[in-house]
Amino acid sequence: MFKAQSIIQRLTSHLSVVHRHSRTRTYTGSILVAVNPYKMFNIYVCERQFVAVNISCKLLIYLPRHLFAIGSASYIKMIKDTENQVLVIRSSGAGKTESTKLIMQYLAAVNRSGNNLITEQILEANPLLESFGNAKTIRNDNSSRFGKYIEVYFKSGSIVGAKLSEYLLEKSRIVTQAPEERNYHVFYEMLEALTEEQKSKYGLQTAP
């Protein structure tokens, strides 16, 4: 326990230095640690720059401090060593949903297949999954209230399929929400699509 506390203290101290020097991303081993800068940066538009990195380079420290670098390192190792890769995305508060989207966009961009239909279907499935699993909270208008596990299948560097699974859905939110929070998006989308006559027929009211 004391060792874990010591690691957390050192990491917290390191992050404070990173924040003071306006560096919002850093590595701790093979883990990318990012701090929310609360402003927009134009850093997620050149996915293919990471594919150009020498494929013989296995060390993450040689790649830029960037979310796409994590995806690139995993993709390169998968192609070169034919080993399955796992990316774990964890955040305190907002971050998981957007980071997952960006990783999926990166994999779609480097996909070697000439047919992007499968990758487009994977990306288009995300908003649907969010409708049933994301909700407005006090801190985040699009907060994931469930765990998401995405398996992406590759063959010769091309995406050939994917499987999305959800777990630990916050079911209590369906019947009870905290003040200033909302239910899952799907309920409001359904109400928006219904006519007043249909709402009356099913005893539905206008969402606050």
Solvent accessible surface area in square Angstrom, and as a share of the most:
residue,aa,sasa,rsa
1,M,163,0.73
2,F,160,0.67
3,K,155,0.66
4,A,53,0.41
5,Q,82,0.36
6,S,41,0.27
7,I,81,0.41
8,I,108,0.55
9,Q,125,0.56
10,R,151,0.55
11,L,57,0.28
12,T,84,0.49
13,S,66,0.42
14,H,72,0.32
15,L,41,0.20
16,S,48,0.31
17,V,54,0.31
18,V,1,0.00
19,H,111,0.50
20,R,163,0.60
21,H,118,0.52
22,S,95,0.61
23,R,92,0.33
24,T,18,0.10
25,R,55,0.20
26,T,6,0.04
27,Y,35,0.13
28,T,53,0.31
29,G,64,0.61
30,S,89,0.57
31,I,108,0.55
32,L,33,0.16
33,V,25,0.15
34,A,68,0.53
35,V,42,0.24
36,N,77,0.39
37,P,44,0.28
38,Y,190,0.72
39,K,134,0.57
40,M,184,0.82
41,F,86,0.36
42,N,124,0.63
43,I,49,0.25
44,Y,71,0.27
45,V,92,0.53
46,C,75,0.45
47,E,35,0.16
48,R,156,0.57
49,Q,96,0.43
50,F,3,0.01
51,V,65,0.37
52,A,89,0.69
53,V,38,0.22
54,N,101,0.52
55,I,83,0.42
56,S,68,0.44
57,C,31,0.18
58,K,123,0.52
59,L,97,0.48
60,L,25,0.12
61,I,119,0.61
62,Y,146,0.56
63,L,14,0.07
64,P,69,0.43
65,R,99,0.36
66,H,12,0.05
67,L,26,0.13
68,F,1,0.00
69,A,0,0.00
70,I,27,0.14
71,G,0,0.00
72,S,0,0.00
73,A,27,0.21
74,S,19,0.12
75,Y,14,0.05
76,I,15,0.08
77,K,74,0.31
78,M,35,0.16
79,I,41,0.21
80,K,97,0.41
81,D,42,0.22
82,T,120,0.70
83,E,81,0.36
84,N,150,0.77
85,Q,64,0.28
86,V,115,0.66
87,L,62,0.31
88,V,130,0.74
89,I,54,0.27
90,R,185,0.68
91,S,26,0.17
92,S,116,0.75
93,G,44,0.42
94,A,54,0.42
95,G,28,0.26
96,K,60,0.25
97,T,11,0.07
98,E,96,0.43
99,S,26,0.17
100,T,20,0.12
101,K,48,0.20
102,L,30,0.15
103,I,10,0.05
104,M,10,0.04
105,Q,74,0.33
106,Y,1,0.00
107,L,19,0.10
108,A,20,0.16
109,A,23,0.18
110,V,7,0.04
111,N,11,0.06
112,R,140,0.51
113,S,30,0.20
114,G,84,0.80
115,N,95,0.49
116,N,73,0.37
117,L,98,0.49
118,I,58,0.29
119,T,4,0.02
120,E,88,0.40
121,Q,97,0.43
122,I,13,0.07
123,L,55,0.27
124,E,122,0.55
125,A,35,0.27
126,N,5,0.03
127,P,76,0.48
128,L,117,0.58
129,L,38,0.19
130,E,14,0.06
131,S,13,0.08
132,F,116,0.48
133,G,2,0.02
134,N,1,0.00
135,A,0,0.00
136,K,64,0.27
137,T,16,0.09
138,I,118,0.60
139,R,218,0.80
140,N,33,0.17
141,D,99,0.51
142,N,41,0.21
143,S,11,0.07
144,S,20,0.13
145,R,70,0.26
146,F,21,0.09
147,G,14,0.14
148,K,48,0.20
149,Y,113,0.43
150,I,37,0.19
151,E,54,0.24
152,V,34,0.19
153,Y,95,0.36
154,F,48,0.20
155,K,144,0.61
156,S,99,0.64
157,G,2,0.02
158,S,20,0.13
159,I,6,0.03
160,V,75,0.43
161,G,17,0.16
162,A,36,0.28
163,K,111,0.47
164,L,53,0.26
165,S,40,0.26
166,E,91,0.41
167,Y,111,0.42
168,L,151,0.75
169,L,52,0.26
170,E,53,0.24
171,K,144,0.61
172,S,77,0.50
173,R,18,0.07
174,I,75,0.38
175,V,128,0.74
176,T,94,0.55
177,Q,65,0.29
178,A,48,0.37
179,P,116,0.73
180,E,142,0.64
181,E,35,0.15
182,R,81,0.30
183,N,19,0.10
184,Y,4,0.02
185,H,43,0.19
186,V,35,0.20
187,F,73,0.30
188,Y,39,0.15
189,E,89,0.40
190,M,87,0.39
191,L,25,0.13
192,E,149,0.67
193,A,82,0.64
194,L,40,0.20
195,T,77,0.45
196,E,128,0.57
197,E,143,0.64
198,Q,75,0.34
199,K,22,0.09
200,S,87,0.56
201,K,153,0.65
202,Y,135,0.51
203,G,63,0.61
204,L,63,0.31
205,Q,153,0.68
206,T,103,0.60
207,A,33,0.25
208,P,152,0.95
